[in-house]
Structures are given as structure tokens and as C-alpha cells.
Amino acid sequence: MVTRVGGARCASHPSGWGMKLIELVGVGLNYGSTCALDEVGLRVDAGSVVALTGPSGCGKSTLLHIVAGLLQPDEGRVQVGGVDLTAANDRVRTRWRLVNCGFVFQLGDLVPELTLLDNVALPLHGVRAKGAAALARDTLAELGVGDLADRFPDQVSGGQAQRAAIARALVHNPPLVLADEPTGSLDQSSGAKVLDLFLRAATDRGATVLLATHERALASSAHREIRMLDGRVVA
């Protein structure tokens, strides 16, 4: 099935993208003299929850930003859902990301001038305001922060803000969800709820979830674990 969001067509179920959703070939990226990614090769199938693990600084966050098209590699090819992000210009990558990708940043990155409700509704391009607000409220409620919908980010705890950021990534049912330490600031109960939502997104909607984590419970519950070390995929 294909839906229309903000005038652009997107696959609401990644089966339209084929089984091989993400493919990285020989991807490298340097920050000055520091190697962030070193000839990374990776394939991720549609409809799976995949955990990226490894020590801090091993390249997990950089890899997520590469897959989202937020960073361009110095070398190699990045293909997601049939789109070659290394060949696409900034405008194409931005439009692709807005429609097809939900991203949970490590620090949440909510817009401070907007309420939690309005932050979560941001990806709902083309949806009438009343409908967008209802969807945003429902998603916040699923994450246990529905009663905080009208508060601003500086009026809630770090964990509550993180749950709102996760709601923002999931509210438009994107085929691809990328999450950087999504449960790092959550208690065990809230973390389990987030994991359940990710697994349901994959099982019920066929979404693909790629997340970076240090938490063994989260990694062991994923369909697959990919370990990184010094900018390389090692297992």
C-alpha cells in the first residue's frame, strides 16, 4: 500500500521497498584525521529490529546519521529503500527523510518553543490540524506521557522529553525508524514499553528499526545485533 504525505508518495509498508531495505557498501567517513567509519558494509532486511552495539565512539551514531542522509560519507554507497542517498542532492535527501524516516536523536532534540503535542505533530505534513493533534495525543498516550501533551520541553523531565521524541519518530508510521540510545534516559518500565512499540512497528506494520544502544536487554530483544568497534562492523 502507498500513502500520500504532504504531496509526496511514500511506502507505508516497506515490502514496497523490497526485502533489502538498507545497504551500505564500503562506507567511510573521516572527521579531520579521525576515522569515524572505515569501509563499513551492511545489509538490513525490511521488517526487522536491529541493534547496533559497541563502545562509545565506535561509530554507531555516525552510522545512523549516514543511513538517514544527515551525513554524506567520504566514500562508498548508501542505498535505502531503493534510493541512492550518496547520489541524491540535499533537497532530495531531506524530502525523502521527512516522508520515510523517523529519527530519535540521542538528546531528544525537541523544539523548545513548541509543546510536546506540537513537537510530535511535526512529521504529519498534509494532515488536517485536528487529525494531526489527535494522532499526536494518541501516540504520546501510548508512551505514557499523554497528560503532558500541552507542556513545553523545559517543563518535563529528561525521560518524559525522550518519550515525546520517540512519539515524534513513530507518529507518521514511517517505513524506517532510526533511534540513537532511545532508552538511555528511561526507567526499566518505560524502556520496556518503547521496545514493545518498536517490535510492534516491525511485526504489525513491517517497519524497519535500526537503533544504537548500550543496553543488553534491548540488544538481546532485537531480531539482530550488529557489533561495531573503531568505525568497523565486527559481527
Secondary structure, DSSP 8 states (H G I E B T S, - for coil): -EEEETTEEEESSGGGG-SEEEEEEEEEEEETTEEEEEEEEEEEETT-EEEEE-STTSSHHHHHHHHTTSS--SEEEEEETTEETTTS-HHHHHHHHHHHEEEE-TT----TTS-HHHHHHTT-TTS-HHHHHHHHHHHHHHTT-GGGTTS-GGGS-HHHHHHHHHHHHHTT--SEEEEESTTTTS-HHHHHHHHHHHHHHHHHH--EEEEE---HHHHHHSSEEEEEETTEE--
